[in-house]
């Protein structure tokens, strides 16, 4: 039996954890868009994509935070050429992140490790989890339009902690075209679905090398793998980035000047990817948040862990064809549990009408047997996750399978 002193100590730890939870929720409420940049394996350029994404967004006028949670191999400070240090806090104030640009702040473990930047970080899971939570709760972030989180490769403690701590984060998954990378990316996609994290899309990096002499593209790591995987897994391919030797040189010296070279194929492609990400972000904040009719998307009272699942239904079961169902089941969930269930009759089926109507009714995830490419694109542009090939089961059973991570999907039942 635990002594009274031990009981008091445990109670104190619980109180501290609850207090930190409150501070995390408060801090995250001031950040509009949270993006977790992840990859299935190392060496695919994930950290470079995260760094360039943060800088491009900041240069376009957004308020941006970049949080490096790769605690064993932090790359962000060196990619940015970061010279500042984290200003420690005290009881009266929180620690300050490093200012990289007037509207861009950065946090990483490396500036906290002292003079020896090559010192190894030998930490187990609980300590890493604690540090990541502190990066949010104990850092005085500004009110942000975007928080970009650079995670280590794989599906371990760090991305799992981010998924649990920032429940409305969306995953941007970086891959290269060859199968050995794509196999690990599929694990990342399934990880996101198991922890109910939305997938913003895939970025295919190192997609061909433009020969500096003849201008032809050399497919060093195959081609088209990202597109094939995105289509098969029903996620969006945000774009493909060519191999660019300047990225390597600039990364070694901490130089972001590559973004000023408009003539480079890499720069043009990256800006197109950022355009798509900004459009998704606008879709989440630019519509009026009043009512539940066609004039606006209903506001969620507490976005922490809440999702609205939508399933097309005919004869009490999932309808295999999205656009020809009798009704839609709207299933409200919170923290992995079903809280409410409502059937709604859709408007007349015309091109583009249903995706807009579902978004305005508050849909976060649409689970269906089949859906046309145009409808998929319209929903994903609004930030709504689309899951295809679901079984013909009752909407409640499908919702439980989705929430438990056991939903098994097949091919898209629509091919138009």
GIWO-V626476 format. One record per backbone hydrogen bond with DSSP energy under -0.5 kcal/mol. NH is the residue of the N-H (numbers start at 1). CO is the residue of the C=O. Records with the same first field share a line. If there is no record, write none. Layout:
BEGIN
NH=CO + CO
END
This chain:
BEGIN
7=3
8=4
9=5
10=6
11=7
12=8
13=9
14=10
15=11
16=12
17=13
18=14
19=15
20=16
21=17
22=18
23=19
24=20
25=21
26=22
27=23
28=24
29=25
30=27
31=28
32=144
33=145
35=147
36=170
37=35 + 149
38=36 + 172
40=174
49=45
50=46
51=47
52=48
53=49
54=50
55=51
56=52
57=53
58=54
59=55
60=56
61=58
62=57
64=62 + 103
65=146
66=105
67=65 + 148
68=66 + 107
69=67 + 150
71=69
79=75
80=76
81=77
82=77
87=96
88=86
90=93
95=138
96=87
98=106
100=98 + 104
101=104
104=101
105=64
106=98
107=66
112=109
113=110
117=115
119=116
122=120
123=121
128=124
129=125
130=126
131=127
132=128
133=129
134=130
135=131
136=132 + 133
137=133
138=134
139=136
140=95
141=139
144=30
145=63
146=63
147=33
148=65 + 146
149=35 + 147
150=67 + 148
151=37 + 149
154=39
160=156
161=157
162=158
163=159
164=160
165=161
166=162
169=166
170=34
171=198
172=36
173=171 + 201
174=38
175=203
177=205
181=178
182=178
183=179
184=180
185=181
186=182
187=183
188=184
189=185
190=186
191=187
192=188
193=189
194=190
195=191
196=193
197=192
198=169 + 196
200=171 + 198
201=171
202=236
203=173
204=239
205=175 + 203
207=241
208=206
209=218
210=243
211=209 + 216
215=211
218=209
219=217
220=218
221=222
222=219
228=224
229=225
230=226
231=227
232=228
233=229
234=230 + 231
235=230
238=202 + 236
239=202
241=204
243=208
247=244
248=244
249=245
250=246
251=247
252=248
253=249
254=250
255=250
259=256
260=257
261=258
262=260
264=261
268=264
269=265
270=266
271=267
272=268
273=269
274=270
275=271
276=272
277=273
278=274
279=275
280=276
281=277
282=278
283=279
284=280 + 281
285=281 + 282
286=282
290=288
296=293
297=288
298=360
305=303
306=303
307=333
309=307 + 331
310=365
311=329
312=367
313=327
314=317
317=314
318=393
319=312
322=320 + 370
324=321
325=322
326=313
327=313
328=344
329=311
330=328 + 342
331=309 + 329
332=330 + 340
333=307
334=337
335=305
336=305
337=334
339=332
340=332
342=330
344=328
346=344
350=348
353=350
354=350
356=352
357=353
358=354
359=355
360=356
361=357
362=359
363=358
364=308
365=308
366=385
367=310 + 365
368=366 + 387
369=319
376=372
377=373
378=374
379=375
380=376
381=377
382=378 + 379
383=380
384=379
385=364
387=366
389=369
390=368
393=391
398=394
399=395
400=396
401=397
402=398
403=399
404=400
405=401 + 402
406=401
407=401
409=407
410=389
413=369
END
